[in-house]
């Protein structure tokens, strides 16, 4: 950053924040809030880009992955969710293990990562999920199985009368490698009471991720934003993730999820602007100094906005996905799937270097 930049940040009242970012010092909550309130999103983006390049250079990562939803039947009924159905309701589905395997076998390429999530189904027990993992592990021994959010883990435990740690151990034994980051939503209890009153609370979500980390199961983390939460709630959410990471060191990647507004009971007065999305991604990069990767999840952002996000702190483009339901049922305007060539072209089109990765961000040899 040159002296012109320094003046720009001083004029915005962010001179000290600039100094802290340049020297790698941790930002506090008030500084995070000031960045979110900054009227110059490009300045915040430039700061996040500086940070992103220090950690990840010019690389933009992607993975050959496939998403599979085993069921949309859910007992939680969160107000923001357009994916869920009650049992027996029109559009409700629950796939058999064979149907899940069939989806994976019909994929024209061999995915390196399988991402499986579903609703909190009222009757599907742990044995079903153990069987899903075993069968996929046999079919794709080299793939990372990134399956079941902390919310599902808590649900399986409740159904079976087990501790969440026992559920994690049983799933790990069946082949589970990682947990995806979903279900975090916004940690603030008052907002949670309005948007997802039946879902596990922040402490339970964080505890399950900590337990997973202690068992050697790495996890991702998310934040759903652009609904009822205030800027302070976003910063507090990031701070809780940062504290958990200090304690258990197992988060691989953070995924900011802008709320998709269609087909849900949750009505927002002021939908997010594109620049606010980018500024929130940038502030995430700046606050989460102990999480190496920020994902520009093109499904929720659109591919063009995901390209822009690569200059606002994000370093990962997610992947091929193959079939996506949660965002698209809520009106996401993105494609269903991308090919490796499309992802690489988009990254190169931004002047960045595409790097195919595995789930832990190790570059794939010979890709
Ligand atoms: O848990 C639900 C969110 C999550 C909406 O770990 C919504 O690598 C926006 O967690 N608008 C699922 N978001 C997606 C998710 C994810 C995606 C990609 C990669 C990874 C990873 C994780 O989506 C849910 C919820 O937080 N969500 N409805 C909506 N209308």
Boltz pocket constraint, residues with backbone or C-beta under 6 A from the ligand:
constraints:
  - pocket:
      binder: B
      contacts: [[A, 80], [A, 81], [A, 82], [A, 149], [A, 179], [A, 180], [A, 181], [A, 182], [A, 183], [A, 184], [A, 185], [A, 220], [A, 221], [A, 222], [A, 224], [A, 255], [A, 257], [A, 258], [A, 259], [A, 260], [A, 261], [A, 262], [A, 264], [A, 297], [A, 300], [A, 318], [A, 326], [A, 327], [A, 330]]
      max_distance: 6.0
